[in-house]
Structures are given as C-alpha cells and as structure tokens.
Amino acid sequence: MTLHAWPAQQRVRHGEPVARALPPEIEDCERVVLVTTRSLARSRIAEATRGAIGTRLVGEFSAMRAHSPVEDVLALAALLREARADRVVALGGGSVIDGSKTACHAVWRGHTDAAALLGSAVSRGTDAAYWVEPGLTPRIVAVPTTLSAAEFAPNAGFTDLAAGRKHRAQHAMQVPIAVVLDPEATLETPGELLLSSGIRAVDHAAERLCATKRAPFSDAVSRQALEMLAVALPAIHRKGHDLEARGAAQQAMWLSVMGGWAGVPVGASHGIGYILGGAKGVPHGITSCLGLPAVMQWNAPVNAAQQKVVADILGGGEGHGALRRFIRGLGLPTTLAEVGIGLDEIPALAAKWDGGPPIATNPRRVEGAADVEAILRLMV
C-alpha cells in the first residue's frame, strides 16, 4: 500500500438542508439537469431540490432504473447533450448516481450507442486516471437518498440487461464535484432500501478491515465507519424519523469507502454482488446482506483474527454469525431463497465470474467457479 489517491471531489456539505447547501454548488452554472427516479420525482425532497436549482433547471430525467441499464444511461446522455447541461444534480441512490456518472462520461467521450458505451468499460481494479482533463462538462452534484456511498467514488457500475452483466466506467473526474448530505433527503426512502444500503456501507468497511493487505488510514476509517453504523442503523430501524441517527449513518457511509483511496481492495462479497445484481436484479444493498456473512464464513480460515474485530463491534461471536444477527435484527434477508433465487440457479451464477477483481482480491484465494459456487451455497 504505497499510493493514496484522492478522487477529484471538492466539497462535501453535511448536516444542512438541500435548500441551503445546493445553491452554492450551482451558482457558477447556467444549465442544470436534475436526475432522479420515478419514485422520487414527486417527493418532497425532489420539490426542495427543484426549488434550490431555481431558474437554472433546464431538464429532468426520472427514468433511471436499478443498476443503471445501458439504455437509461444513453437516454440521459442524449438529454444532457440536447440541454447543453453544465451541471447535473443527481438525487437518489447508487443507480441514479452511477447512471449520472456514466452518462457524463458518455458525453465527454462522444459515446452515443450501446456498443461504444460497453466498449469503454474497464475491468474492476483499474486505477482512475490522474486529474489531467480540466474543463470536462458537465460535472455532478450528488444529493444521496440512500447509504450506498456511490457519490464518493470515481467508478460507476452500469448494466447490459440483455447479457445480464454489470460493467464499469471509470475516470477521476466522474466523481461528483460536490456532495450534499442532507439527513432529510433520506426520509422518503423505503425502510428496507435505506437499511440495506447501510449494510452496503458495512460491506465496504468490513471487507477492507479483513483484507490481506491493509493500510493504517483504511483501518482507521473503516473501523470508525463500522462503529457508527452499528449504532445508527438499529436506531433508524427503531425510530424511522431519527434525523440524528440518519445524519450519523451518512457520515459513516462516507467513511466506509475511504479506505479504497489508500488502495485497500474489497473482496468476494462485492464481486458476487455484481453478479447477483447484473444477472438477477438483486439490489446491491441486499446483495451485501446475503454475501457479506457468507464470504466472511468462507474466509474465516485465513482472516479470523480480523473478523473478530468486526464481530466485536457488531455484538460478538464469529464474524459471519455476528453479521447475520445484525442484518436479521434490521429485518433484512440473508438467504438466496428470500430474494427468489433457487439452488438450481447457483451453478450458472457462479459461472458468470470472469476471473477478475474484486473476487480475485478476496483474502482467501478464489480459484474458479467451483469456489464461487461454494460461497453462494453458504447463502442458502
């Protein structure tokens, strides 16, 4: 771990309502496009966001579906070109934010069809480019409504629905130029979605705390993230409108991804999550609910000592047991059957691994599809 690379993000505004935090982030712009989902388009937070954008709003896109399908990304890119947007406000969870990143990348590179977009994909584990392209337009301001932490990363996932595969777009300037962490922006997010995205943040932190190669910076932010999530997520589950707990969870999910800037990789939980998301449409928060305990169980022979750190934060015992209890305590699933995936589907899902990271960076070496299948069977 000899390189720490910061993403090209200038500011994070936290603990302020979007009405006050967003205007300073668009005051240098003339043409702003709002990107969200159909379920959020008529929400109170969407109305507040429109109000904060004001007369600069020149277009809206509310058709971004889960896992950022290629078709939706290209449609958004076309709108950004037509509107001559100089800023994008992405209001939503990981799919909205990743779709906005990929659409901006498509505009920068002139990609207008699926073949070009898919051809621009990079392998997971590829480093983001240096900040050597000033003037790329549009850039993004993110207003997250979940705890996935997509808004802090320079990479983005997008999905080829026909092939059932997730791909990755990456550029240092894809990361939102600014993030607005307004706890009230999460109030209209369904409880299961918010809490499962919180487990996604747990996944970011836990896999890095249990990585084979670690760094002090990563250990510090990952442990702090877990300690905060261990308190905040149950508090949100008990009392849904607890803004203090929601604000703490936002701070924690921000911390949860920062270990990646120190070069510390995630592992098979994330990688299998990409497979389940791309092939079966399982939301990424839910993939972490299923995958993280199973991967910890499979990895225990090589990193049990580090798993104890995670387990102690979450209530004690073995790592996988502590995680399953914690996830169950939030009313979330931990088995494939609960998301409609049968035993007979496991071999085909395992065969979708292409041999690359982050499964390839798992602490216990994954040799092939048979090992992926073994991990999937721990989710039964």
C-alpha positions in Angstrom: 0.0 0.0 0.0 2.3 2.8 -1.3 -0.2 5.1 -3.1 -3.1 7.0 -1.6 -5.2 8.6 -4.4 -7.9 11.2 -3.6 -10.8 11.4 -6.0 -11.5 14.8 -7.7 -14.1 15.9 -5.3 -14.0 19.4 -4.0 -16.6 19.5 -1.2 -18.9 17.6 1.0 -21.7 19.6 2.6 -23.2 17.8 5.5 -25.9 18.4 8.1 -27.6 21.2 6.1 -30.9 21.1 4.2 -30.6 20.9 0.5 -32.3 24.3 0.1 -29.3 25.9 1.7 -26.5 23.5 0.7 -27.2 23.1 -3.0 -27.4 26.7 -4.4 -23.7 27.5 -3.7 -22.8 24.4 -5.8 -24.6 25.6 -8.9 -24.1 29.3 -8.7 -21.3 29.1 -11.4 -23.7 27.2 -13.8 -26.4 28.3 -16.2 -28.0 25.0 -17.3 -28.7 22.2 -14.8 -30.4 18.9 -15.4 -32.0 17.0 -12.4 -31.7 13.2 -12.5 -33.7 11.0 -10.2 -36.2 8.1 -10.3 -39.9 7.8 -11.0 -40.5 7.0 -7.3 -38.7 10.2 -6.2 -39.8 12.6 -8.9 -42.9 13.8 -6.9 -41.3 13.6 -3.5 -40.8 16.4 -1.1 -37.1 16.2 -1.4 -37.4 16.5 -5.2 -39.5 19.6 -4.8 -37.0 21.1 -2.4 -34.2 20.2 -4.9 -36.0 21.9 -7.8 -36.6 24.9 -5.7 -32.9 25.1 -4.8 -31.9 24.8 -8.5 -34.5 27.5 -9.5 -34.3 29.1 -12.9 -31.2 27.1 -13.8 -33.2 23.9 -14.2 -33.4 23.1 -18.0 -34.3 19.5 -17.9 -35.3 16.4 -15.8 -34.6 12.7 -16.2 -36.6 10.4 -13.9 -36.3 7.1 -15.8 -33.1 5.7 -14.3 -33.8 2.2 -13.2 -32.0 -0.1 -10.8 -28.4 -1.0 -11.8 -28.2 1.8 -14.3 -29.1 0.0 -17.6 -27.2 0.9 -20.7 -30.4 2.2 -22.3 -31.2 4.6 -19.5 -27.6 5.9 -19.4 -27.6 6.6 -23.2 -31.0 8.3 -22.9 -29.7 10.6 -20.1 -26.5 11.3 -22.1 -28.7 12.4 -25.1 -30.7 14.7 -22.8 -27.5 16.2 -21.4 -26.3 17.0 -24.9 -29.6 18.4 -26.0 -30.0 20.6 -22.9 -26.3 21.7 -23.2 -26.1 21.0 -19.4 -23.2 22.3 -17.5 -24.1 20.6 -14.2 -26.1 17.5 -13.2 -27.8 17.2 -9.9 -28.2 13.5 -9.1 -30.9 12.9 -6.5 -31.2 9.3 -5.4 -29.3 6.2 -4.6 -26.4 4.4 -6.2 -28.2 3.6 -9.5 -29.1 7.3 -10.1 -25.6 8.5 -9.2 -23.7 5.8 -11.1 -26.0 6.3 -14.1 -25.3 10.0 -14.0 -21.5 9.4 -13.8 -21.6 7.1 -16.8 -23.8 9.4 -18.8 -21.4 12.3 -18.2 -18.6 10.0 -19.3 -20.5 9.2 -22.4 -20.9 12.9 -23.2 -17.2 13.6 -22.6 -16.2 10.8 -24.9 -18.9 11.1 -27.5 -20.5 7.7 -26.9 -24.0 7.6 -28.4 -24.7 3.9 -28.7 -24.5 0.7 -26.7 -21.5 -0.7 -28.5 -19.5 2.4 -27.8 -20.5 2.6 -24.2 -19.9 -1.1 -23.5 -16.6 -0.8 -25.3 -15.5 1.9 -23.0 -15.9 -0.3 -19.9 -12.8 -1.1 -17.8 -12.1 -4.0 -15.6 -12.7 -3.7 -11.9 -9.4 -2.9 -10.1 -8.3 -0.4 -12.8 -7.0 2.8 -11.3 -8.7 6.0 -12.0 -6.9 8.4 -14.3 -5.0 11.4 -12.9 -6.7 14.8 -12.9 -5.4 15.8 -16.3 -8.5 16.8 -18.1 -9.7 20.2 -16.9 -12.9 21.6 -18.4 -14.9 18.3 -18.7 -18.6 19.3 -18.7 -21.0 18.5 -17.2 -19.9 17.6 -13.7 -22.2 16.2 -11.0 -23.5 17.4 -7.6 -25.0 14.4 -5.7 -27.8 14.5 -3.2 -27.9 10.9 -2.0 -31.1 9.4 -0.6 -29.5 6.1 0.5 -26.3 4.9 2.2 -24.6 3.2 -0.7 -21.8 5.8 -0.9 -21.7 5.8 -4.7 -21.3 9.6 -4.6 -17.7 9.3 -3.2 -16.3 7.0 -5.9 -14.8 7.8 -9.3 -16.1 4.5 -10.7 -19.6 3.6 -11.7 -21.5 0.4 -12.5 -23.9 0.1 -15.4 -25.7 -2.9 -16.7 -26.1 -4.7 -20.0 -29.6 -6.1 -19.4 -29.5 -8.3 -22.4 -26.4 -10.1 -21.3 -27.2 -9.9 -17.6 -23.8 -8.4 -16.8 -22.6 -5.3 -14.9 -19.8 -3.2 -16.4 -17.7 -0.4 -15.0 -17.0 3.1 -16.2 -14.1 5.0 -14.6 -12.5 8.4 -14.6 -11.1 10.6 -11.9 -13.5 13.4 -12.8 -16.6 11.2 -12.8 -16.8 11.5 -9.0 -19.4 14.3 -8.1 -17.6 17.6 -7.7 -19.7 18.1 -4.6 -22.0 16.0 -2.3 -24.9 17.3 -0.2 -25.5 15.0 2.8 -29.0 16.2 4.0 -30.4 13.7 6.5 -33.9 14.8 5.5 -33.2 13.6 1.9 -33.4 10.0 3.3 -36.8 10.4 4.9 -38.8 9.3 1.9 -36.6 6.3 1.1 -38.3 3.0 1.9 -37.0 1.5 5.1 -35.7 -1.7 3.6 -33.9 0.2 0.9 -32.2 2.6 3.3 -31.2 0.0 5.8 -29.9 -2.5 3.2 -27.9 0.3 1.6 -26.5 0.8 5.1 -25.4 -2.9 5.1 -23.7 -2.0 1.8 -21.7 0.6 3.8 -20.9 -2.1 6.4 -19.7 -4.3 3.5 -17.3 -1.5 2.3 -15.8 -1.2 5.7 -15.7 -4.9 6.8 -14.1 -6.3 3.6 -11.3 -3.7 3.9 -10.8 -4.3 7.6 -10.4 -8.0 6.8 -8.3 -7.6 3.7 -4.9 -9.3 3.3 -3.1 -6.1 2.6 -4.3 -3.2 4.7 -3.2 0.4 5.5 -3.5 2.4 8.7 -5.6 5.0 7.0 -8.0 2.4 5.7 -8.2 0.6 9.1 -9.0 3.8 10.9 -11.8 5.0 8.7 -13.2 1.5 8.2 -13.4 0.8 11.9 -14.9 4.2 12.7 -17.5 3.6 10.0 -18.5 0.2 11.5 -18.7 1.6 15.0 -21.0 4.3 13.8 -23.2 2.1 11.6 -23.5 -0.4 14.5 -25.3 2.3 16.4 -27.0 4.3 13.7 -28.7 1.6 11.7 -30.6 0.0 14.6 -31.6 3.5 15.8 -33.1 4.2 12.4 -34.8 0.8 12.4 -36.3 1.6 15.9 -37.3 5.1 15.1 -37.6 5.9 11.5 -37.6 9.7 11.7 -34.4 9.9 13.9 -32.6 12.6 11.9 -29.6 12.5 14.2 -29.2 8.7 13.5 -29.6 9.3 9.8 -27.0 12.0 9.8 -24.6 9.8 11.7 -25.3 7.0 9.2 -24.4 9.4 6.3 -21.2 10.3 8.0 -20.4 6.6 8.5 -21.1 5.5 4.9 -18.8 8.4 3.8 -16.0 6.9 6.0 -16.8 3.4 4.8 -15.5 3.9 1.3 -12.4 6.0 2.1 -10.2 3.0 2.7 -10.3 2.4 -1.0 -8.4 5.7 -1.6 -5.5 4.1 0.3 -5.5 1.2 -2.2 -7.1 -1.4 0.0 -9.4 -3.7 -2.1 -12.7 -5.2 -1.3 -13.4 -8.9 -1.9 -15.8 -11.6 -3.0 -18.9 -10.1 -1.3 -18.7 -7.1 -3.6 -17.8 -9.3 -6.6 -20.6 -11.8 -6.1 -22.9 -8.8 -5.5 -22.1 -7.5 -9.0 -23.1 -11.0 -10.4 -26.4 -11.1 -8.4 -27.2 -7.6 -9.4 -26.4 -7.9 -13.1 -27.9 -11.4 -13.6 -30.9 -11.3 -11.2 -31.5 -7.7 -10.5 -30.9 -8.0 -6.7 -30.4 -4.6 -5.2 -26.8 -4.0 -4.1 -27.7 -3.4 -0.5 -29.5 -6.8 -0.5 -26.6 -8.5 -2.2 -24.4 -7.3 0.7 -26.9 -8.7 3.2 -26.6 -12.1 1.5 -23.0 -12.0 0.5 -21.0 -10.5 3.4 -21.8 -13.1 6.0 -21.3 -15.9 3.6 -17.9 -14.6 2.4 -16.8 -14.0 6.0 -17.7 -17.6 6.7 -15.7 -18.8 3.7 -12.8 -16.6 4.5 -12.5 -17.4 8.2 -9.6 -19.9 7.8 -7.4 -17.0 6.6 -8.5 -13.9 8.5 -10.3 -15.0 11.6 -8.4 -12.5 13.8 -9.5 -9.5 11.7 -13.1 -10.9 11.6 -13.1 -10.8 15.4 -12.7 -7.0 15.2 -15.8 -6.8 13.0 -17.7 -9.2 15.2 -16.9 -7.4 18.4 -18.2 -4.2 17.0 -21.5 -5.9 15.9 -22.1 -7.9 19.1 -19.6 -10.6 19.4 -19.1 -14.2 18.4 -17.9 -15.4 15.0 -17.8 -12.8 12.2 -20.4 -14.4 10.0 -22.7 -15.1 12.9 -22.5 -11.5 14.2 -23.2 -10.2 10.7 -26.2 -12.4 10.2 -27.7 -11.5 13.6 -27.1 -7.8 12.9 -28.7 -7.9 9.5 -31.6 -10.0 10.7 -32.1 -7.5 13.5 -32.8 -4.9 10.9 -35.5 -7.0 9.3 -33.3 -7.8 6.2 -32.8 -11.1 4.4 -29.7 -13.2 4.5 -30.6 -16.1 2.1 -30.9 -16.5 -1.6 -34.4 -18.0 -1.2 -35.6 -14.8 0.3 -34.8 -13.0 -3.0 -36.3 -15.7 -5.2 -33.1 -17.5 -6.2 -33.2 -21.3 -6.2 -30.5 -23.8 -5.6 -30.6 -24.9 -9.3 -29.5 -21.4 -10.3 -26.3 -21.4 -8.3 -24.0 -23.1 -10.9 -25.0 -20.7 -13.7 -24.5 -17.7 -11.4 -21.1 -18.9 -10.3 -20.1 -19.4 -13.9 -20.6 -15.7 -14.6 -17.4 -14.8 -12.8 -14.8 -13.6 -15.3 -11.8 -14.2 -13.1 -11.2 -10.5 -12.3 -11.4 -8.4 -9.1 -12.9 -7.9 -6.6 -13.4 -11.6 -6.3 -9.8 -12.0 -7.4 -8.7 -9.8 -4.5 -10.6 -11.8 -1.9 -8.4 -12.7 1.2 -8.9 -16.4 0.7 -8.0 -17.1 -2.9 -10.9 -18.0 -5.2 -9.7 -20.5 -7.7 -12.7 -20.7 -10.0 -16.4 -21.1 -10.5 -16.5 -24.0 -8.0 -15.3 -21.7 -5.2 -17.8 -19.1 -6.1 -20.5 -21.8 -6.1 -19.3 -22.8 -2.6 -19.7 -19.3 -1.3 -23.2 -19.0 -2.9 -24.2 -22.2 -1.2 -23.4 -20.5 2.2 -26.2 -18.1 1.4 -28.8 -20.9 1.4 
